[in-house]
Amino acid sequence: MKILHVITSMNPKRGGVCQVLRNLNPYLIKKGIDVEIVSLDNEHDDFGIHDNCVTHKIGYGKTSYQYQPKLIQWLNNNVSKFDCVIVHGLWQYPNYALNKSIELLKKQHKKVPKVFIMPHGMLDPYFQKAPERKWKALRNEIVWSLIEKKCINEANIILFTCEEEMRLAATTFKGYKPLKTVNVGLGIQPPPENTDSFKEAFYNECPKIKSKKYFLFLSRIDEKKGVNLLINAYNELSDKNTNLPDLVIAGPLDTEYAEDMVKLASHNQKIHFTGMLKDKSKWGAFYNCEAYLLPSHQENFGIAIVEAMACKKPVLITKNINIWSEIMEGSAGWIANLEEENNLKDVLSDLLNQSEEKLTAKGLNAFETYQNNFKIETCANNFIKTLISA
């Protein structure tokens, strides 16, 4: 089988979608599947990462819609070579380009690949209801009516990463009538075995944390992630609890919002910003933290959550993260409800009162939950079976 992934960017700073491919593709290739990627990255971009499959970089798209006419030209010339094409994400040009290319193939009576769309949470009703997204929600309504509804309803299968994502997607837009939907799940590669070099690499990025206990936030520093809520709760708890572990906030700092968060935490010596961590320093941060925290307003899956669990760390997340029920069922951490005032602070306080033995036990539960639900082999096999069955 020969498959093509269509994605806006393989830049890890753009979020977790590209990491999904980096987790999935090695297993697909191991199973004898021929995998290629086409992205709207610059030809010379490598992001310091070696991807183990052919990647066609068409060039940057224009505007937030990522308009890039070279993509449709490339698809017209190449897409019939593939058995399956998977578009990752919505609301940007790649979906439209593939839909038009498929229409052309049909008119020319050429081989038409099976088409799959993986929204990665982008059909979540949060994006249409959040007050700060008023204009983006209006834009999405327009794009839905003109383009995305047709793409969704004509694709062979819409792929989801968990049951909650699939359930919520059906509640957001009128005219949502896909031919078929499948929860293929999502998994991660097992983390590398812990070594002292990981700890050293992390301490090089965050020397002030050396030999201290700390909680870890590792994600994009974005309003959606609830970073301001976490810092405010931490500031309040720090004033009353001198034994509070430090808080490490790891993520890119090159946005105005990130700069605002640094200012919000500036008077608290227990909060440390490291910038983006990767490779050894990232795993060092995971392996040596007390717990992983992500108080997000919306999260389709949360790869970093599962990476922490795979490192035997308990997690504190919210009911707005679509894998919360699996984590609750596995007793793998704590679930906060952002709709209840002060609940995040209360849940953090509960976490602080846990003994070291209980934290370790929760961490082992987290690892078992990862093993039972989020191993790459299980999810990749579901993915393959779904492609074959379409």
N, C-alpha and C positions, 0 to 999 in steps of 0.2 A: 504494500500500500504506500502511496506517495501523498503526503499531506503538506499543505501550505498554511502557515499562520500569518494573518494580516494584523498588524499592530501599529499604533501611532509611533511609539518609540520604545527602544530597548534600554533607554537611559534609566538606571535605578533611582535617580532623583525624582523621576516622574511618578513614583508610586509602585505598588506591588504587582501590577499586571505582568510586567516583564519578568518578575521573579517567578511567577506561575510557570511561564514557559521554560525558565532555566531549571526549575525543579522537575517539570514534566518531560521535557525533550530527551534527556539522557536515557530515561527508562523506555521511551518509545523507540529510540534508536537501538537500544539493547534488544528489543523485541523484533528487530528487523524492519522497522518502518522507516521510510525515507522522509526526512523532515527538512523543510526549508522555511525561512521567514522573509517577509517583505515588510519594511518599516519606513517611516518618514524621518529617518535620521540622515545626517550628512555622511557622505561616502567615507570620510576619514575618521568618524567617531568610533572609538572602541571602548570608552568608559573604563579602561583598565581591566576589562573582563574578556576572556576568551570563550566565545560560545562555540559549542561543538557541532554546529550545523551551518549550512550555507545561509548567509543573511544578505538579502538584496536591499541596499540602502538607497532609496529613491531621491532623497533630498527633503529639506524642511518644508512643512506646509505653511500656508499663510493664514493669519488670524487664528483665533481660538478654535475655529472650525477645521483648521489644518488642511485647507484647500491646496492640493498639489496635483495638477493635471497629468504629470508624468506617471502617477500611480495607475490611472485608468489605462494609459497607453501600455504600461508594463503588464497589467492584468490581461488586456486584450491579446497581447502577444504570447502570454505564458500560462494563463490559468487552466487551459484545457489539458495541460500536461499532468495535472494533479487529479487524484481521486476524490479528495476532500479538501475543502477550504474552510478555515475557522477564522472568523473576524472577532477580535477581542476588543470589547468596549462599544459604546454608542456615542451619538451626538457629534460625531466628526466625519470627515470626508470618506474614510476607508469603506464604511458601510455602503454609502451611495455608489462609490466607484465600483465595488464588487457587484452590486445589484445591476448596474448598467452593463458591466462586462458580461454577466451571465445572460442578460437579455440579448446581447449581440451574438453570443455563441448559439443561442437557440434559433435566432433568425438565420444564422449561417449553417445550421444543421450540423454543428460540430459537437464533439464530446463535451458534456456539461458535468462538472464535478458536483458532488453533494455539498450543500452550503450549510454551515453551522454558525450560529452567533452565540458568543459567550459574553453576557452583559457585565459580569463582574460587579454586580450590585448597582449598576447604573439605572435600573428600573425601580429602585427603591423609592417609595413615596416620600421619604425624608427630603429628597432633592426638590420636590415640588411644593413642600409645605414649610420648609425652614424660612423664617422671616427674612434672614439676611440674603436669601437667594431669590428674591421676588422677580428680578429681571431675568435671571438665568432660567427660572422656572417658566417664564413667559416664552423665552427663546426655545426651550425644550418643547413646549406645547406646539409651537409653530413647526419646528423641525420634525416632531412626531407626525403631525398631520400631513406634511409635505413629503417626508422621506422615510423616517424610521418605522412607522406603522407598516408600510409596504414591505420593507426589508424583513422585519420581524415575522410578518404573517406569510411571507413567501419562502423563508428558509426551511430547510428540511427538518432541522431540530434546533431548539434553543437550549443551550447547556447552562446548568446552574451548579453552584459550588456547595449548596446546602439546601435542606428542605425549607428553611425560613426564607431564604432569598427567593426561592421559586414561588412560595405562597404570597409574599409581599408584591412580587412583580405583577401579579394578576390584578392588583388593586389600584394601580396608579393611573393608567390611561384608558380612555374609551377606545373601543375598536381593537383591543388587544386580543387577537385570535390566532395564536401560533398553531401550525400544523401539529407540532408535538413538542413537549417539554420533558427534559430528563435531568435529574439531579445526579451528576457524575461524581460529585464530591471534589475535594481538593486535598492534596497531600504535600508534604515536604520531604526532601532528601534528609536522611539522618544527619545530625550535626557531626562535625569532626570530633574525635576523641579529645577530651580536655587535656591540655598541657600547660606547663608553667609559662611557655612562650606567649600563650593567649593573655594570661594575666599581665605579663610584662608589657605587651603591646597596648593593652587597655590603659594601664597606668601611665604609659608614655603620652597617651591622649588626654588623660585626666589625672595628673600627678597629685592633686589635692585629695583625691579619694583613697590614696594608698593606705592599706591597713584599716580602713573604716568599713562599717556596714553601710549598705546603701540599697535603696529601691531604684528600679530602672524604668524609665520611659524611653522607648526606642521606636521612633516613627517619624513621619513628616511632622514638622512643627506648624500645625494648621489649626484654624479655629474649629474645624469639624472634629478634631481629635480631643477636644476638651482640655487643652494644655492650660488655659487660663483658670479653669475650674480646679485643676490639680494643684497649680501653684498657689492659688488663693487658699485652698484647704490646707496645704502644707505650711503656708505662712501662719495660719491660725494655730495649727497644732504645734508648730515650732515654738511659739510664744509660751505654750503651757507645758511642753515636754522637752526637757533638755537632752533626754536619752533617745530622741527620735533619730533613726538612721538618716543618713544624707539621701538626697534625691539627685540622680543623674538623669539629665534630659539630653538624649542623643538624637540628633537630626540636623538636616541642613539649616544653616543660619542666614541664608542669603535672601530672605524675604522681609518685608516691612513687619509682618505679623511676628516673625521670629525675633526681630529686634525689640518689638513691644514686650514680648514675653521675657526677654533678658532684663529689660527695665523693671518689669513687674516683680521679678525675683531678686533684684539687685541688692536689696538690704538684707537678704537671707543668705548667710554664709554656708548654709547646709545644702543649697541648690547649685548644681554645677551643669554648665552647658558644654558639650564636647564637640559640637558639629557632627557631621555624618560619620558613623563608624562602619567599617567594613572589614571583611576577612578576619584576621586574628584578633584585632581590637574589638570587633563586634562580638565574637564568640567569647572573648574574655569578659566583656560586659555582662553577657548572659550568664555564664557559668559562675560568676562571683557575686551576683546580686542576691538579695534576700527574697525578692519577689519582683514580678514584672507588672507594671501598671499601664493601663490604656483606657482612660475614662471617655471614650469616644461618643459623639452624638450619633454617629452612623458608621458602621463598618460591615462590609459584606462578609468578610472572612477574618482577616487579620493574620497574615503569615507570620509576623513577628511574635504574636501570641503563641502560636503553635511551636515556633522555634524555641521560645522560652520553656514551654512544656516539655519539649524534647530534651532540654538540658536539665530536666527534673526541678523546674522552678514553678511555684504556685503563681497564679495570675489574678489580678484584680481588674475586672472589665465591667461593662455596663450591659443592660438589657437591650441596648441599641446595637449590639454586635451580634451578628446572626448566628454565631456558634455558641451563644451563651447557654442554651439548654444542654448541650453536650458537656460543657464545663461544669454546670450545676449538677447534672446527673452523675458525673464522675467525681464529684467533690474535689475538683481540681483548683478551686480558688474561691473568690468572692465576687458577687454580682451586685453592682450599685444601680440604683434607680435615679436617674438625673431629674425625673419629674417631681421627686420628693425633695423639698428644701433640706439642705444640710446632710442628705443621705450619703453623699460621697465622703464627707468628712467623718460621718459615723462609721462607715465601712472601713475607712482608713484607720480609725481608732481601734476597731476590732482587730484589724491586721496587726497593729502595733502591740496588742496585748497577747498575741500568740507566743507561746514558748518556742524555743529553737527546735524542740522535738516535734511539735505540731506543725511548724513550717516545713520541716523535713518530710513529715508524713504527707502533707498536702502536695509537696513537690513530687513525691512518688506517685500519688494519685494522678497528678498532672501528666507524668510520663506514661502511666497506664492508659489515660484517656487519649493521649497522642497515639499510642500503639493501637488502640482499638478503633480509632476514628480517622486519623489523619496521616497514616503511613502512605508514602508515594506509590508503593506497589498496588495497594488496594484501589486507590483512586485512578491510577493510570490504567489498570485493567478495565475498570468501569468505562473509562474514556474510550479505550480501544473497542470494547464490545459495542458501545453506542455508535461509533463511527461505522463499524462493520454492518450494524443492523439497519442503518438508515436507508 
